[in-house]
Amino acid sequence: MKKLRKVLAVVMVLVLASMALAGCTTSEIELIDSLITTTNQLKSYEGTSTLEISFSGESSNEEVQEVLKELAVYLDGIKLVANQKAWSDEEGQKAKAAVDYELEIADTKANFSFWADVDASGDKPSMKIIFTVPELLLASLANGEYAGKYIVINYDNLFEEVDAFVDYSNVENIGKEIFDMIFDYIKSSAADLDLGMEVAVKKGTGTTSKGESATKYEVKLDDASFKKFMEAIINDVILQDKTLELFRDYMETSLSLVNYELLYQDLGGGIGEEFDQEAAIKEAMAEIDEGLAEVSKEFPEYRKAVSKVFEALKDAKILGEEGITSTYFINKDGCVVEQKHAIDIEIDFAQWQKAVLNLENIDLGAGKLENKVSLLPENDLYLEDDEVAENEEDIVDGKIKLGINYESSIYNINKEIDVEIPEITEENSIDLFAELAGILGSVIGGEIPSDTIVEPPVKDGINVILNGSYIEFPDVVPQIIDGRTLVPIRAISEEMGADVGYEHETRTVTIVDGDNEIVLKIGETTAYVNGEVYELDVPANVIEGRTMVPIRFVSEAMGAVVDWDGETKTVIIFKF
């Protein structure tokens, strides 16, 4: 069978990308201006959005048909309604938002909410994200620990960690500069884009669902025009030097917020020396420019490859007869107050399997791919790589129809709106950053999470604790040689979930842990991690018939964090 879910993943990416409007006619530029105005000028509003999905599929292949039936149970009839409120002050330094969601899926209903609270008016910014979890998910999350509680993502602690190195006083201006930079890029790219067709059409005056008179625009794409549109967006917008210039300007603008002198000193350099902030930024930008220049050289080949891909896919339909229709209503102030999108996806498996076969026979040029199909997500509905369909008999029949309808309207624009943020206490909430900081933050910082450290036992010799549990060494115990702790390799590796191999002729130890391969030779100070050479202070040795390796090197090579308690002679290891 050919790669069904791969195809679905690619199609969904293309459909989502199609929602980013760009064009070159007068109507299209007007519409883009209004979308930018809506984003840039709204200080407050209320709104309602509704997303509905329909799904059906059929195939004569029993295995595929079973999968399609399972998908239909969850996808067909999905409905998500969002009621939102948003407010920001005139200076754009404070903002609040609240959204209440109602979800219907597989005959199950769930309600949940989301809040955001941002305040950049003080010496340093404050930002909190708060949400609740749908009840149907509670049982599978932390053993129900989140039931009845708010989940909080508090960025304030993160800001505190870096506030000495960031100039918060200029954040507002930098934010506006970057915002304008991005939308200037969108508008100029749209103006330069020559599609040879009209994407957005002004339809005169219409009436919104709220009874407001507004100018109506319609975007209509069938399968062929959609592919043409996507190829143009990729080749004529994304894969252009203008995109690299946007990235460069963004980086240069953002770097101006960093206090390099303090950062440099914190890292142990430049204390008491005269520091040139401008030179530091210039040096950083030189490295960025060098990298972007290399990317730019490849753009011509990338564009050729994209054109070849779309040529190979021309007979593989993505959209059904209804295609994509988007309608926008723009009020007298130039804001998009209502929009409606209908997407009709229709996939014929046979067409797409033939298209993928065509891709395998195309020389894509830049970075020539050994197996083009392998770029797409793997799944269990496909032939193995050496079982690619070569004739009609191997092709699986079947079709799916996926309908996506989305409607959104906003009202009470720039009026007084009260957005209530829940009062958060230690009793009624769980702070995700606080929960994860003990693990992720500590690992990044090279420290052992405190809840994995247990009181070492009082006994002679070297102790080893892995993720809070003692490791027993029944025959040969850990030993210290030349200041380095060595342990029996098989015992420690297997405790950490790795596989160990030993080649007697070359006295070579090989440890495989997921994608990591560690190679050591008995008596030699040279080791290899994924082919990269490392020098050891102490080589692996054979002691009392057991192969002993330096525990810190091996553990860290497997992605673990290692600490040493000298008082109790305990090696403390933490590994996910």
N, C-alpha and C positions, 0 to 999 in steps of 0.2 A: 504493500500500500504506500502511496505517496504522502507527502508531509502536509496533512490537513491543518493541524493547529498552527503550524508555521505560517501557512497562508492566511489564516484568520488574524494572526498577530500583525502581519504586515498590512493587511487591509485596514485594521482598526487604527494603526498609526497614520496611515494615509488619510483616513476620514477625519481623525482629530486634527491633523495638520491643515486640512482644507478649511477649517473654521477660522484660520488666520487670514483675513481678507487682504489682498493686495491687488492693485490694478492700475490702469494708466489713463482711463477716460476721465472726463470732467466729473461725471456722476460718481465714479469710484473715489476720486480725490475728495469730493465733498463728503462722501460717506466716511472715509478715513478721518477727515478733520472732525467729524461729529463724534466718532468713537473716541478720539483723543480728547475732545472737549469734555465728553462724559466722564472720562477717567480723571481728567486733570482739574475740573472746576467744581465737581460736586462736593459740597461741604456736609451735606446730610441728605438722607433719603430713606424711604421704606421700599421694600420690593418683595415680589413673589416670583419664584421660579418653579417650573415643573418639568421633570424629565420622565419620559415613558419609553419603554422598550418592548418590541414584539419580536418573536423569534420562532421560526419553523424550519424543519429540514427533513430530507428524505434520501435514502440510499438503498440500493438492493443488497449492499454488503451488510451482513448482520452485525458485525462488530462496529462499523461506522454508524449504523442506524441506532444502535444502543447508546453510543456516545451522544448522538444528536438528541435522542429522547431525554437523556440526563441533562443536557444543556437547556433544553426547552423548559424543563421543570423549574429551573432557577432564573432563566433569562426572560422567558415569555411572561409578559404582564408586570415586569418591574415598574414601579412608580415611585419617584422621589419628589417630594414637595418641600421647598425651602422658603420660609418666611424670614426676611432679614431686615435689620435696622442698622444704619451706619451714621456716624457723626464725627466731624472733626472741627477744631476751632478755626477761626479766621486766619491765624498765623500758620496753620498746618503743623503745629507742634504737638497737638494732642488728638488722639483718635480712639473711637470705641466702635465695636461692631458686635452684633448678636444675631445668631441664626438658629431658628428652630426647624428641625428636620422631621418629616414623616415619611417612613420608608415602608413600602409594601413589596414583599418578595416571597415567592413560593407559598402563598396563602398565609404568610406571617406578616404582622405589622409591628413596627418598632419606632419609637420616638427617641430622639437624642438632640443635643444642643451644642453650640459652639460660641465662644466669646473671645474677643481680642481687646486688649487694653494697652495702648501705647502712649507714653508721655516723654517727649524729648525737650521739654521746657526747662528742665533743671540742669545741673552741672554735668550730669551724665544721663543717658536715656534709660527708661524703664519699659519693659515689654513683657506682658504675660499672655499666654494662650491658655484658655480653659475649655474643657469639653466634657461631655458625659458619654458613656459607652452604651450602645443599644443592649437591652436586656438579653437578647438572643445570643450575644457574644460574651456575656459576663461569665458564664460557667466555664468557658474555655480560656479565660484570661486570669492568670494568677490565682487559680482555684477560687474564684469568686471574690477575691480581695477587693476588687474595684466596685463591688455592688453598693449602690447608694452614695457613691462618692464622686466628687469632681476630680478630673485628671488635669493637672496643672503643668504647663511648661513655662518655667520662670527663667527668663533670660538675664535677670538682674545679676545673678551670681557670675554668669559668664562675662558680663560687662565689667564687673568688679575685678576679674582676673586680668583684664587687659587694659583697664582704664588709664594706667600710667603711660601706656604707649599709644593712646588714641586721642586725637584732638576732637572731642565731642562738640566743641563750640561751633565747628564748621559743618557738622553733619547735615543740618537742614539745607544749607546752600549746596553742598555736594550732592545731596539727594535730588534737588531740583535740577541741577546741572546734568546729572546722569539721566533723569527722566526726559528732559528736553532732547538730550543727545539721542536717546533710543527712538523717540518719535520722529525726530528729524530724519533719522535713518529710514524709518518705515515709509515716511512720506516721499522722500527722495527716491527710494527704491521703487515705490509704486509709480512715480512719475516717469522713471526711466524704463519701466517694464513694457515691452511691446508684445502683447499676447496675440495680436491679430484677431481679437474677438472682444466683445463687450461682456464684462463679467457682472457689473452692477448697473442697474437701469432705474432711473427715476420714474416712479409710477404716478406722480401727481400727489394729490392730497387724499389721506385716508383717515379713518377714525380708530383709535386704540380701544382696547378692551375696557378702559376707564372712561371712554367717551370723549377723549381729548383729540382735537383735530391736529394732524401732524403730516409732515411730508413723508411719503412712503418710497422706500427703495427695495428692489428685489435683486437677489443674486441667484442665478440659475445655472447649474452645471449638469450635463449628462456625462456618461461614462467617458467618452472621447475627450470632451472639453476639460473634464476633471483631471485626466492624465496629462493633458497638455499644460494645464494650469500648474500641476505639481512639478512637472519637469522644468517649467520656467522658473518657479520659485526656488528650486534647488540650484539649477544651473546659473540663472541670471540674477539671483539675489544672494543666496547663501554662499555659493562657491565663487565669490567675487572679492576683490581686494577691499571693497567698501566695508564688507563684514569684518575683515581683519582690522581695518582702521577703527571701527566701532569698538572692537575688543581692546585695541591698544589705548584708545582714548579713555575707555572705562577704567582700565588698569592704572593709567597715569593719574586720573582724577582721584581714584580711590587711594592710591599710595600717598597722596598729599595729606591724608588723615593720620598717617603713622608718624610717631615721634621716633625716628631711627636712632637718635643719640641715646635715649633712655633704653631702647631695646638692645642696642649694641652693648651698652654697659651692663645690662642685666645678663647678657650672655657671656660676660667676663672679659670684654675687650673695650679699649678706648677710654678707660677711667682716667680722668685727669688730662686727657688729650683734647685738643681742639677738634670739633666734629663738624663736618660740612653736610648738612641735611640735603641741600640741593644736589651735591655730588653723589650722595647715596641713592637718591631717586634716579638720577641720570644713569648710574651704573646698573640699577635694577631694570630700567627701561631698555638699556642696550641689550641685555640678555633676552628680554621679551621680543624686541625688534628682530634679533637674530633668529629666534624660533619662528616668528611669523613670516619672515622672509623665506624660510624653508618650506613652510606650508603653502605659501603663494606660488612657489615654483611648481607644485604638484597640481594646482587648480586646473590647468588645461586638460591634463590626463583624466582627472576626476570627472570633469564635465563630459568628456567623450564617453567615459564608462557609464555615466548616468543615462546618456542618450541611448546607448546600446541596451541598457536594461529596460527602458520604457519601450523601445522598439520590440524587444522580445515579449513584452507583456501586453502588446496592443490588442491581441485577440482574447485575452483573459479578462472578462468583465468583472468590474468591482461594483458598479452601480446598476440598479434595476431601472425600469422604464421611468420611474419618477425622479431618479437622480437625486441631486441635492438642491433644495430650495430654501433660501434664507430671506426673511423679510424684516426690514428695519423701519421703525417709525421715529422721526426726528422732530422734536417740538420747535417752537419759534425761537427758543434760546440756543438751538443747535445741539441739544443733548439727545442721545438715543434713549427714548423712554420705554420702548418696547421692541422686542425682537422675537422672531419665531424661526425655528430651523427644523426641517424635515429631511431625513437622510434615508434613502432606500437602497440597501445593500443586497445584492443578489450574486451569490458565488456558485459557479459551476465547477465542481472538483476536477472534472476531466480537462477543462480549459486551462486551469491553473497548473495541473500536473504537467501538461504539455509545455506550458510556458516555462516552468522550472527546468524542464529538460532542455529547452532552448537556451536558457541561461548557462547551463553547464557546457554548452558548445561554443560560447562566446568568449573571445579573448578580451577581457575588460581592461587590459593595458596596465594602468597604474597599480602597483602592488598586486600583480597578477595573482588571482586566487586559485588555489589548488582545488578547492571544492566550494563553489559559490553557494550551494544549498546550505552548507554548514553555517553560514552567517545567520540563518534564521533559527529561532528557538527549537530545541529538541523536544520530541514528544513520542509517545508510544504508539501512534497510529501510522508510523512510517516504516518503510523497508529499512533494513540496515544499510550502511553506507555502500556496501558491496552488492546490494540488491536493488539498485536503481532500475526503475521500469524502463524498458527499452522498446516496448511495442504496445499496441492497443490492449492486448490481453492482460497486461499488468496494471492498467489504469482503473482506478476505482471510480464508479459513477456516483452521482449524488449532487444535491443542490441545497443551499440554505438561503433563507430570506431573513434579513435583520432590518427592522425598522426602528429608527431613533427619532423621537420628537421632543424638542426642547422649546419651551416658551418662558420668557422672562419679561417682567415689567417693573418699572420703578415709579414712585409717586411721592408726594410731599417733599419735592426736591428743594433743598436749601431752606427748609423750614425747621422750626424748633422741634427736635426729636430727642426723647429721653431714652438713652440706652443704658439699661441697668446691668451692671457687672456683679455676679454673685460674690458675696462675702466669703472669703476663703480662710479657713482655720486648719490647724493641724488635724483636728478630729474629722472634718468633713471632706478632706481632700488628700490626694497623693501627688507629690511633686515628682514628675518623671526625671527631671535633671538630678534631683537629690537621690532618687533611687538608682539611677544609672551611673552617677558620678563615682560611686564606690567601686564600680566595676570598670566601665569604659574610661572614665577620667583617670582612675588610678593606673590602669594598664598603659594608657597613653603617656602618663607621667612617669612610668617605670616603677610604680609602687604596688604593693600588695593590698587588695581590698581588706579593710579591717575585719569584716565579718568572716573572712576565710582563715584568720589567724587564731589558732587555739593555743592554750598554755602548754609549752613544751614539757615533756616528762622529765623527771629528775633521774637520769640514768647515764651510764658511761657511754662514751663513743659519740658518733655523729648521728643526729636524727634528721629525717627528711619528712616534710609535711607537704602533701599535694592537695590543693583545694580543700584544706581543712582536715584531711585524713592522713594518718601516719602510714608510711610505707615500711613494710617489714622486709628485712633482708635475712633469710633463714641461714645462709651458709657464709658468704663473704660480706662483711659489713663495710660501709663507706669509710674511706681513708683520706687523710690529708697528705699530699705529696707536694713539696715545694710551694706551700701556701695555697694549693688548689685542691678542692674536694673531688675525689673520684668515686664513682659508684658502679655497681654491676650494671652493664648496659641493658641486658635483657629485662631485668626486673624493672628498672625505671622507665624504659621505653614502652613496655607493655602496659604499665600502669597509666601511661599517658596516651594509650590508644594507638601506638605506632607499631609497625612491623620491623623486625630485625633480621638481617641476613649476615652470614659470615663466610668468607672465602678463605679456606685454610692455606691454599698455595701462595696467595699474595698477602695473607694476614690482613684482609680488608673487611671492615665492618660497614654495613650499609643500613641506614635507618630511613624508613619511608613513613612520613606522616602527612596524609592528604597529598597536597601538591609539593610538599617539601621532601627533598632527598638529601641526606647527610652522609658523607663518606669520610671515614677515618681509617688510617693504617696504624697497626700496632707499632709503637716505638717512634712514629714520625710526628713532627709538630705541624705538618701541613694537613689541613682538612678542607673539605669542599661542601658547600651548601648550594644546591641547585647549580652546580658547575662553577660557582664563584669560590676563589681561593681564600682561605683564612689561615692565619698563623696562630698556633696554640702555645700557651706558656708551658703547659705540661702535656705530653702526648698520651694517647691511650696505652694502657699496659695490661698485661696478664698477671693476675695475682691469685695464687692458690687455685689455678685452673679457671678463673673467671675473668672475662674481659671487662676492664674498668675504664670508664671514660670521664672526662671533666664535666660535672653535672651542669654547671652554669652555661657552658657553651652549647651543649646538646639541648638543654631545655629552651634557651633563648632562640636557638635555631628552629625549634618547633613552635615558636610564637608565644612562649610562656614568659612570665615575669618572675624573676628570682631575687630573693633577699636572704640575708644571713644574720642570724642572731648569735653573736659571738659569745654572749654570756652562757647560753645553754647549748652552744654548738649545734644549732638547728638550721638546716636549709629549708626555706619556705618558698614553695612554688605555687603560682596561680596560672592555670591554663583553662581557656574555654573548652 
